[in-house]
Amino acid sequence: MRLKEMVWKYLAVIFILLYPAYAKSQTYPVTGLGQCVDFISAASTTLTSQIQAHAGVRAYGLPPSYDPLTAKILVPPYSCDSFDLPGLYKTVGYLSHELGHHVAGVPNIDAPITKAQYVERNCVWEARAVVNNAAVSDQIRGFSEGTVEIPLISENSATLWSMWSGGASLVDIGKVFCDNNHVASGKTYTKQHEDYYDANYPW
């Protein structure tokens, strides 16, 4: 048996011994991203059910994304062989963010639609991913008694955590996310959506 498998099976046994009620009620989801990701994901009932319901491919690749046409999810490359726990927790964060997009469904951006409406609907879609990420993180933190911290996948996570815990609306969360996070080109999400609208509307 490889060292990696021995370590994760050992950790799984510890979890089962410490949390017998959990062990009886919960099955381990198969993420396709490695046993270590399966193990941490299983601590969230929300993430477990979403993984089990998601029929698309889940794989490592860049950029991290969700393809609504194929339901394929990509998360940044990570190896369970690295035993990099912060990297593992971030991988679970990415997975919960992208599954949040999948669960939310595709926003309605059919014409006629104003630029402001287009931006808002796309940003609410991002907010749904943020909220899913936060809910999964909260469940895993609670289950692990605060020892496992799944990060929010964003550049302004402290602000978004505060908004989520304070019950802010999806519209408000989406606006703050889009105004303060950037795509690969360096544009904010807001600017990218505005530019796309200008270049392609009506589609």
C-alpha positions as semicolon CSV with decimal commas, in nm:
position;residue;x (nm);y (nm);z (nm)
1;M;0,000;0,000;0,000
2;R;0,137;0,343;-0,091
3;L;0,224;0,588;0,186
4;K;-0,043;0,833;0,070
5;E;-0,316;0,570;0,091
6;M;-0,197;0,457;0,434
7;V;-0,204;0,812;0,570
8;W;-0,550;0,896;0,439
9;K;-0,695;0,562;0,552
10;Y;-0,546;0,627;0,895
11;L;-0,706;0,973;0,906
12;A;-1,037;0,826;0,793
13;V;-1,026;0,576;1,079
14;I;-0,955;0,857;1,326
15;F;-1,254;1,051;1,192
16;I;-1,475;0,745;1,225
17;L;-1,361;0,679;1,580
18;L;-1,411;1,041;1,684
19;Y;-1,744;1,089;1,503
20;P;-1,945;0,762;1,513
21;A;-2,277;0,930;1,428
22;Y;-2,118;1,084;1,120
23;A;-1,963;0,752;1,018
24;K;-2,301;0,579;1,031
25;S;-2,492;0,840;0,834
26;Q;-2,245;0,965;0,577
27;T;-2,092;0,806;0,269
28;Y;-1,772;0,931;0,114
29;P;-1,825;1,117;-0,214
30;V;-1,600;1,033;-0,507
31;T;-1,478;1,367;-0,638
32;G;-1,239;1,228;-0,899
33;L;-0,977;1,463;-0,751
34;G;-0,813;1,220;-0,513
35;Q;-0,887;1,038;-0,190
36;C;-0,774;1,330;0,024
37;V;-1,027;1,562;-0,142
38;D;-1,298;1,297;-0,102
39;F;-1,217;1,271;0,267
40;I;-1,242;1,643;0,343
41;S;-1,548;1,688;0,119
42;A;-1,731;1,418;0,314
43;A;-1,735;1,645;0,620
44;S;-1,996;1,862;0,443
45;T;-2,338;1,714;0,379
46;T;-2,404;1,990;0,125
47;L;-2,088;1,922;-0,073
48;T;-2,136;1,546;-0,054
49;S;-2,487;1,564;-0,198
50;Q;-2,377;1,808;-0,470
51;I;-2,089;1,584;-0,576
52;Q;-2,318;1,283;-0,588
53;A;-2,573;1,474;-0,798
54;H;-2,320;1,628;-1,037
55;A;-2,295;1,411;-1,349
56;G;-2,022;1,613;-1,520
57;V;-1,647;1,566;-1,517
58;R;-1,445;1,702;-1,226
59;A;-1,077;1,740;-1,306
60;Y;-0,761;1,938;-1,245
61;G;-0,682;2,214;-1,492
62;L;-0,660;2,586;-1,551
63;P;-0,831;2,822;-1,542
64;P;-1,063;2,708;-1,262
65;S;-1,408;2,706;-1,418
66;Y;-1,751;2,558;-1,466
67;D;-1,876;2,493;-1,818
68;P;-2,258;2,515;-1,825
69;L;-2,277;2,330;-2,158
70;T;-2,092;2,017;-2,044
71;A;-2,116;2,062;-1,665
72;K;-1,737;2,009;-1,654
73;I;-1,559;2,152;-1,352
74;L;-1,190;2,240;-1,345
75;V;-0,999;2,324;-1,028
76;P;-0,630;2,425;-1,004
77;P;-0,385;2,134;-1,005
78;Y;-0,317;1,968;-0,669
79;S;-0,170;1,633;-0,566
80;C;-0,262;1,437;-0,256
81;D;0,099;1,315;-0,259
82;S;0,210;1,664;-0,157
83;F;0,044;1,648;0,186
84;D;-0,001;2,024;0,149
85;L;-0,300;2,083;0,378
86;P;-0,358;2,452;0,287
87;G;-0,352;2,345;-0,078
88;L;-0,597;2,065;-0,004
89;Y;-0,835;2,300;0,175
90;K;-0,815;2,547;-0,113
91;T;-0,893;2,267;-0,359
92;V;-1,210;2,189;-0,164
93;G;-1,288;2,561;-0,168
94;Y;-1,258;2,573;-0,547
95;L;-1,472;2,261;-0,580
96;S;-1,748;2,407;-0,362
97;H;-1,735;2,737;-0,554
98;E;-1,767;2,573;-0,895
99;L;-2,039;2,336;-0,774
100;G;-2,221;2,647;-0,654
101;H;-2,233;2,762;-1,015
102;H;-2,365;2,422;-1,122
103;V;-2,639;2,416;-0,859
104;A;-2,740;2,776;-0,939
105;G;-2,804;2,699;-1,305
106;V;-2,738;2,939;-1,590
107;P;-2,859;3,298;-1,537
108;N;-3,120;3,429;-1,777
109;I;-2,942;3,682;-1,997
110;D;-3,171;3,657;-2,300
111;A;-3,239;3,980;-2,489
112;P;-3,389;4,226;-2,427
113;I;-3,175;4,306;-2,127
114;T;-2,999;4,623;-2,013
115;K;-2,627;4,633;-1,939
116;A;-2,701;4,684;-1,569
117;Q;-2,930;4,380;-1,566
118;Y;-2,672;4,173;-1,753
119;V;-2,398;4,259;-1,505
120;E;-2,621;4,207;-1,203
121;R;-2,744;3,864;-1,314
122;N;-2,394;3,740;-1,385
123;C;-2,272;3,876;-1,053
124;V;-2,559;3,708;-0,867
125;W;-2,439;3,387;-1,031
126;E;-2,100;3,453;-0,874
127;A;-2,268;3,529;-0,543
128;R;-2,439;3,190;-0,548
129;A;-2,098;3,027;-0,587
130;V;-1,960;3,235;-0,299
131;V;-2,254;3,143;-0,076
132;N;-2,215;2,774;-0,157
133;N;-1,843;2,794;-0,079
134;A;-1,921;2,966;0,253
135;A;-2,190;2,717;0,354
136;V;-1,964;2,421;0,279
137;S;-1,678;2,582;0,470
138;D;-1,903;2,646;0,768
139;Q;-2,017;2,283;0,776
140;I;-1,662;2,148;0,755
141;R;-1,540;2,390;1,021
142;G;-1,819;2,279;1,252
143;F;-1,767;1,909;1,187
144;S;-1,391;1,935;1,243
145;E;-1,440;2,150;1,555
146;G;-1,256;2,438;1,392
147;T;-0,949;2,245;1,281
148;V;-1,021;2,254;0,906
149;E;-1,068;2,594;0,742
150;I;-1,189;2,590;0,382
151;P;-1,115;2,934;0,232
152;L;-1,352;3,148;0,030
153;I;-1,228;3,159;-0,327
154;S;-1,204;3,534;-0,369
155;E;-0,966;3,827;-0,340
156;N;-1,178;3,994;-0,073
157;S;-1,273;3,696;0,140
158;A;-1,290;3,882;0,473
159;T;-1,553;4,121;0,336
160;L;-1,753;3,841;0,175
161;W;-1,741;3,630;0,492
162;S;-1,882;3,924;0,685
163;M;-2,156;3,980;0,428
164;W;-2,252;3,613;0,419
165;S;-2,263;3,577;0,797
166;G;-2,462;3,899;0,820
167;G;-2,727;3,774;0,576
168;A;-2,650;4,013;0,289
169;S;-2,849;3,968;-0,030
170;L;-2,716;3,783;-0,333
171;V;-2,729;4,109;-0,528
172;D;-2,508;4,285;-0,273
173;I;-2,266;3,994;-0,239
174;G;-2,244;3,964;-0,616
175;K;-2,168;4,333;-0,662
176;V;-1,892;4,331;-0,401
177;F;-1,744;4,016;-0,554
178;C;-1,753;4,145;-0,911
179;D;-1,617;4,489;-0,822
180;N;-1,320;4,349;-0,630
181;N;-1,217;4,026;-0,803
182;H;-1,032;3,994;-1,130
183;V;-1,030;3,762;-1,430
184;A;-0,709;3,646;-1,601
185;S;-0,689;3,960;-1,817
186;G;-0,669;4,179;-1,507
187;K;-1,018;4,324;-1,549
188;T;-1,264;4,310;-1,265
189;Y;-1,557;4,077;-1,318
190;T;-1,777;4,386;-1,344
191;K;-1,563;4,538;-1,618
192;Q;-1,543;4,211;-1,808
193;H;-1,922;4,172;-1,805
194;E;-1,968;4,534;-1,916
195;D;-1,721;4,494;-2,200
196;Y;-1,875;4,167;-2,312
197;Y;-2,218;4,326;-2,319
198;D;-2,090;4,621;-2,526
199;A;-1,918;4,394;-2,776
200;N;-2,186;4,127;-2,817
201;Y;-2,532;4,262;-2,739
202;P;-2,773;4,172;-2,884
203;W;-2,661;3,813;-2,912
